């Protein structure tokens, strides 16, 4: 579970950096990277939910 949380934190940091670059500087490439990172975050969050439910049983 701890390893999964570290992956989520790293993915969010990458997303935040790229999303900020797109929003503040209009960087189109950063927007593409942010969207890709958001898909990765979605997968990690689903995995977290699944793991969390299993751990609570």
C-alpha positions as CSV (number, residue, x, y, z in Angstrom):
1,X,0.0,0.0,0.0
2,X,2.8,2.4,0.9
3,X,4.4,1.8,-2.6
4,X,1.1,2.6,-4.3
5,X,0.8,5.8,-2.3
6,X,4.3,6.8,-3.4
7,X,3.4,6.2,-7.1
8,X,0.2,8.3,-6.6
9,X,2.3,11.2,-5.1
10,X,4.8,11.1,-7.9
11,X,2.1,11.0,-10.6
12,X,0.3,13.9,-9.0
13,X,3.5,15.9,-8.8
14,X,4.1,15.4,-12.5
15,X,0.5,16.3,-13.2
16,X,0.6,19.5,-11.1
17,X,3.8,20.7,-12.7
18,X,2.5,20.2,-16.3
19,X,-1.0,21.5,-15.5
20,X,0.5,24.7,-14.0
21,X,2.8,25.2,-17.0
22,X,-0.2,24.9,-19.3
23,X,-2.4,27.2,-17.3
24,X,0.1,29.9,-16.5
25,X,2.3,29.8,-19.6
26,X,0.0,28.4,-22.3
27,X,2.5,25.5,-22.9
28,X,0.6,23.1,-25.2
29,X,3.1,20.3,-24.7
30,X,2.7,20.5,-21.0
31,X,-1.1,20.2,-21.4
32,X,-0.6,17.0,-23.3
33,X,1.7,15.6,-20.6
34,X,-0.8,16.7,-17.9
35,X,-3.7,14.9,-19.6
36,X,-1.5,11.8,-19.9
37,X,-0.6,12.0,-16.2
38,X,-4.3,12.4,-15.3
39,X,-5.0,9.1,-17.0
40,X,-2.3,7.5,-15.0
41,X,-3.6,9.0,-11.8
42,X,-7.1,7.6,-12.6
43,X,-5.6,4.1,-12.9
44,X,-3.7,4.5,-9.7
45,X,-6.7,5.8,-7.8
46,X,-8.8,2.8,-9.0
47,X,-6.0,0.5,-7.8
48,X,-5.9,2.3,-4.5
49,X,-9.7,1.9,-4.0
50,X,-9.5,-1.8,-4.8
51,X,-6.6,-2.3,-2.4
52,X,-8.2,-0.2,0.3
53,X,-11.4,-2.2,0.1
54,X,-9.5,-5.5,0.3
55,X,-7.6,-4.3,3.3
56,X,-10.7,-3.2,5.2
57,X,-12.2,-6.7,5.0
